[in-house]
């Protein structure tokens, strides 16, 4: 049943007859590429996304300095930020937001082994479906294979990171300051789940960015195998 649903979803991307012809001919007419070559090419693309983009997120300001993935306060706490800034405590709000992003940067260091395992498990069928898919097909594959494992890995790391980078103390101070302001309602949020979810979103955002580059920018195909494999996609 899963294979049938996957096949139907692929057919939606282009005409049935055209895509079926391509899907059937890839192993035999893949510009001299074997099934293993095609699978290896897609694995290289995923590895490149992990190496070039995910690793950036682990650096200082990997999240905080990147507008595409920077973690801001959840909606229910934006009143805290506004209240602090209205009372001249903007630097404290900035410090609290930075602490959230530092925790995410720390947690993403745990991601690579999980991604590597998912990439190793890729089959030729997975690779073919990715190759014929949309600009996020490889990223979607990783999401489906790794999200639960990453969440379970990130969550305790972020909780510990809050203590390590001082986020727990910063946020305790920040919330206490806010709660002491006149005409405010007291808040006492648990941010671990929120930051975990935002960190996951940031990881897949950056992998998708790299995948789109490889699919649409020839110069981003930095190995001979990547160029050969994605030439098949160009001609689908």
N, C-alpha and C positions, 0 to 999 in steps of 0.2 A: 504494500500500500504506500509506504514512504517513497519507494522508487517511482511509482506511478504519479504521485503528487509532485515530486521533484521534476519529472519529465514534463508534466503539464506546465509547471511554472517556467521552465526553460523555453517551451514552445511560445510562450507569451512574448518573448523578447524579439521574435522575428517571425517570418512566415513559416508555417509548418514544413512545407516541402523543402525550402532552402536550408533550414536548420537541421532537418533530418539528414539531408544529403551530407552536410558538413560533419555532423556527429558520426555518421556511419563511415565517412572517409578519413577522419583524422588519423587513426592508427596506420592505415595503409598509404595515405597520400599526404602525410604530414611533413612535406619538404625534407624527406630523408630522416625524420625524427621517429624514434620508437615510442611506445607507450611510456617507457621508463624515462626517456628524454623529456617528454611533455610533463610528466609528474615532477621530475627534477627541476624543470624550469619554473613551474609554479611554486615549488618549495623555495627556490632561490628568490623569487619575488617576495614571498612572505618573510623569509630571512632578512631580506634587504629592508623591508618595512620595520621589522623588529630592531635591526641594527641601527638604521639611520634615524628612526623616529622615536621608538620607545625609549631607547637609551638616553635621548635628549631629555626626556621627562624626569629621569633620575638625577639630573644635575641640579645644582642650586638655581632656583628661578626657572626650572624646567616647566613648572605649572604657573608659578606666580608671574613670570615674565613673558608668558605666551597668551595673548588675548584669546586665542581659539580654544584654550582649555583651562584658563585661569578659573579657579574655584571662588565664586562669590558667595555671599551669605544666602541661605535659603529664604524664600519669600517671607516666612513667618518671623524671621529675624532681621529683615531689612529695616524695620522700625527701630531696632536697637542701633544699627549703624547711623540712621538718620538722627536719632535722638542724641547720640554722642557727638556727631558733627555739629548739630545745632547748638550744642553747649560748649563748642570749642575743643572737643576731645577727638578730633579726626585722626590724630596720630595713634591713639589707642585702638580705634577701629581698624586702621591700616595694619597695625601690629597683629590684631586678632585674625584678619583675613590672611596675612602672610603665614601665620602659624598653621592654618588649615592647609595651605598649599605645600608647606614644608612637610607635613605629615604624608600627603599624597606622593610627593617626590620620594620620600623614604620607602613607602609601600611598593611603588612600582618596581623597585629593585628586585622584588620577589617574583616578577612576572615572567622573566625570560625562560626559566626552566619549564614552566607550564606551557608556554608558547612552543618551545622546541619540541616538547613531547607531542603536541597536537600536529605540528608540521610533519613529524616523522610518521604519524599514523595516516597521512593523506594517501588515498588510493588513486589509481588512474581515473576511476569514475568521478571521484571528487575533483581531480585536476581538470578533467574535460568539462565538467559542469561549471567550474570556476572560469575556465578559459572562455566559454561561450556565454558567460553571465554578464551582468552589468558592471559598472565601475567599482562597486563595493562587494563583488561576489567573494573575493578572497577574504576580505575583512569579515563578511558575514559568516563565512566558514569558521574562522577563528572564534568569532563571538559564540557560535553554536557549540563549539567544542570546549571552550575555556571559561565562559562567564561564571559558572557556578564555582569552579575550582579557584578562579581568581578572586571572587568575592570572599570565599572562605579563607583565602591566604591573606588578602588585603586587610580584612576587617580587624583581626587581632594586631596586625602590624601597625595599622593606623592608630588603634587604641594605645598601643605602647609608644608610638611616635609622638602622640599628643603629650605624653609625659616627658619623653626624651627632648623634644624641641621646646618644651615649656608651654605648649598650647593649652594644657589643662589649667595652669596657673594664670595664663594670659586671659583665657576666657572666663575664668572665675572672677578675676579682677574686673574684666570688661562688663560682665553681667551684673556684678555687684554695683559698679559705677552707674550703670543704666538704671538698675532698680532703685537706686538712691535719688534719681532725678525726680523732680516734682511732676505730677500729672502723668506718670507712666504706670503701666501694669507690669507686675513682676513676671519675668520669664526664667526658665531653667531648662534649656534644651540639651538633648544628647545628640552631638554632631557626628558621632562615629559612623553610623549608617549612611548619613548624608554624604560625608566626604568619601567613603568607600565607593558609593555609587557614582559620584562625580569623577573619582579617579579612574574607574573603569571606563566611563564615557570618554574621558580624555585620551586614554590609551587607544581605544578603537577609532577615535577621531583622527589621531596622528597616523595610524596604520592605513586608514582609508585614504588619507592625503597622499601617502607614498604610493599606494596602489593606483590611484588615479593618475599620478605622474607617470608611472611605468606604462600604463595602458595608453596614454594619450601623448606622451612626449618621448620620441625615439631616443633622445640623448640620455634619458633616465635608465635605459636598458643597458646596463654597464657591463654585461658579459655576453659572449657570443651566444650562449644558450638562451638567455633572456630575449635577445633579438630574434632568434629563430622561432622560439615558441610563440612570442607575441605577434610575429608576422602572421601566424595562423589566425589570431584574433582579428588582426587588421583586415583580413580577407574573408571574415565570416559573413 
